[in-house]
Amino acid sequence: MPLDHHCLWREEAEELKAEVGRIGGELDTLKGQMAALQRHVFGKRAEKLPTVAAELRGEEASAESKAARDEAALKKRRERAARRAEACPTREIHHTVPAEERHCPACGSEDLKLLGKGRTTEVYEYLPARFERQVHVQEVLSCKCGGGVVTAPAPAKVVDKGEYGPGFLAHVVTSKCADAMPLHRLAQRIERGGVPMSRSTLTDLFHLSASVLLPLSRHLLQCIASAEVVWADETPLRVLDVKKTRLGYLWTFLTQNEKGEWLIGYRFSMGRAGKTPLDVLGGTTGALVVDGYTGYNPVTLPDGRTRVGCWAHVRRRFFDALATAPEAREAMDLILALYRVEAQAREADVVRTAAHRELRQRHSSPVLGQLRAWLEQQAPRHPPKGPLGQAISYAMKQWDALGRFVSDERLPLDNNRSEAALRKAALGRKNFLFVGHEAAGENLASLYALVATCEANDVNPEEYLADVLLRVQTHPDSRIGELLPHEWKRLRASDSS
């Protein structure tokens, strides 16, 4: 056989082998996508990605009896119900025995005495909220000399000659940002309450509130940007246009201070490029907890913040690969071991302390070593474009960022906090579908930030907004931080004591 023919056949064989490998990888990818789609659309709840907490509870279930678990769960529910009952406004309604029944059923005597404090029954009732039209009449006094007139002060208003009070504006903002209620539905509800209202008027009031509160939302983002550890994420939000909607993005940036209080900020942009993270975090140092999206590179490379990876994203990719590669379960078990260490830190109440760092270095570091060895062993066995190949590639590319939590107890394992901060926006996106224009998106982001920070710190957003809508306009700029939700809560607590 001529040597040239032999070389030619070998080259053709290598090309065919590469083609088969490519087709096999594409087939695995399609199988994975089909399995993920079927699981998402038709799958039972148990077939979807279980949470880390659920898997850890499953491990505990094998170690303790069902009766003990049920008793602990019942105790927790009762404690939570008791806390809510204490916070609920309470009113005593006294019921007296009717006059025709105030006699002894046995002897007929009317000489009856009160027995103890009576019999009590607790009933939770709903009292419909109401709107009212307030007519403010200012007293005007004049002197007999005819030279002087004294007028009582006018009621405080958010804007001069405004027809709606701060409580009304706070209700509008809270209904849209906290309850994800579209303004046209809110207008209908207000109409039922007896106040003439249109959606356009509510839209104007919403944007007016954002304009008044803009110094607060800006300062909130500045406080977040100055923090050592910041979480960030983004989600699409459609913007109305002439023929079709355009795609904008709502970004969230959040942090937790030394007192355990959460500060949550938002920023809206018409693109997903790195300009938005750069505008918010540019020039700052510390750690940035994000997924693998390259849009955060401008603030992490080369001399910016230290990038911290998200193990939840890695775990999700391996779960998606289970349908075509069951061996992905090994990686998921090792990742679960990392979260098991975090659960031990919470149980020992040593989170974000030196003991937490020591616990990670003693238990999490060996797990990382096992996982790295597994990734290197499995990488050559799977097509790069297959589900497991892509999961392995993602983990190895992010490896340095994923391992930084071991040496710093302040760093979390995942970016779930920022994803949770975007869930409210995702619900609103389903209800009101889009924002009218770019400025409307910016106003929505501004008000989302204040409401989300309120909810994260157990502050009633309606009470907070009704108060600061009046105060922010006259409050000194140098002390504007006193009006942020967590600071406002502390001030209210100290004033009441």
C-alpha positions, 0 to 999 in steps of 0.5 A: 500500500502506498505511503501517501494513501495510508496517510490520507486514510489516517487523516480521513479517519481522524477527521471522521473521529473528530466529526463523530465526537462533535456530533456526540457533543451536540447530541448530549447538549440537545439531550440536556436541553430537552431534559431541562425543558421537560423538567421545567414544563412538565416535571414534578416539584421533586424533579426540579433542583432541590435547595441546599437547605432541603438536601441538608434537612434530608441528611438530618432526617436519617439521623433523627426521628420523625417525631423529634423533627415534627415537634421541632417544626411545630415549636418553630411555627408556634413561636413564629405565630406568637411573634406575629400575634404580638405585632398585630394591633389588638382591641378588647371588645366587652360583651355584657350579659343582656338584662333579661338574662341577668338572673340565676338559671337555677334559683332565679336570684338576680344577685350575681357577681362577676366571676374572674375576668370573664371568658375570652375568645380571640378572633382575627378580623379584617377592617377595610382600609379607607381613604378620606378627603381632608379639608384643612381650614386655616384660622385667620386672625386680624387686629382691630387696628387693621394693620396685621393678620395672623394665619395658622400654618398650612398642613405639610405637603410633599409638593406645594398645592399638591392634592395628595398627602404623603400617606397616599403617595407612600401607599402608591409606591408600596403597592407597586414596588412591594406588592407588584400591583400594576397602577391601573389595578390600583386606580380601580381599587382607589376608585372603590374607596371613593377617590376619583382616580386615573392611571395617569394620575397615579403614574405622575404621583409615582414618578413624583415620589421617585424624584423627591426621594432621589437623594436617599436612593443615591446615598443608599447606592453610595453606602453600598459601593463603599462596603467591603463585600458587595453582592450584584446581579441583573435581570431583564426588564422590557421597555415600551417602544413604538413598534415593539418593546426594547430590552433593558436591565435592572441591576441590584447591588447589596451589602450587609453591615456590621450590625447585620442590616441589609442595604439593597440598591438598584440601578436601571440601564438600557444595556447589559454592558459593564458600564452600569457596574462601573458607574456604581462600583468604579474606583472602589475596593473590596470583594464582589460576589457575582456569577461568571458574567463578564459584564462585571470585569470592568470593576474586577480587572485589573486593580478593582474589586476581588471577584468571588464566585457563586457555588449555587450557579456551579451546582445548578449546571451540574444538576442540569447535566444529571439527565445525560451524565449521572456522574455529575451527582458526585460533584453535587455531593461535594458542593453540598459538603461545602454547604454542610460546613456553613450549616455547622457554622450557623449552628455554632453561631460563629458566622463571619468570625475567626472560628468560621474561617478556621472551620472552612480551612479545616473542612472546606479546603479538603473538599475543594481539593477532592472536587478539583481532582474530580474535575480534572479527571472527568474533563477529558471524558466528556465533550466540551459542548455537552452539559457535563463538559460545560459544567466542568469548564465553567467550574474550572474557569471560575476556580480561583473566584470560587475558592476565595471564601476559604480565607475570608470569613466575610465571603459567602458561598453563593450569590443567592442574596442578590438573586432573591433581591431580584425576585420582587422585580421578576414578579412585577415584570409578570404583572405590569410587563414593562416600563414606559421609558428609560426614565420610568425604569430609573424611577422604578429602580430608585423606589425599589431600593428603598422599599426592598431595604425596608423589607429586609430590615423589618421596616413597614415601607408605608410608614417609612415613606410617609415620614421621609417624603416630608422630611427629606426635602428639609433634612441636611445633606450632610446627615441624609444617611439618617433617613435610610430605612435601617437608620430610620428604624433605630432612630424611631426605636430610640425615640419611643424608648 
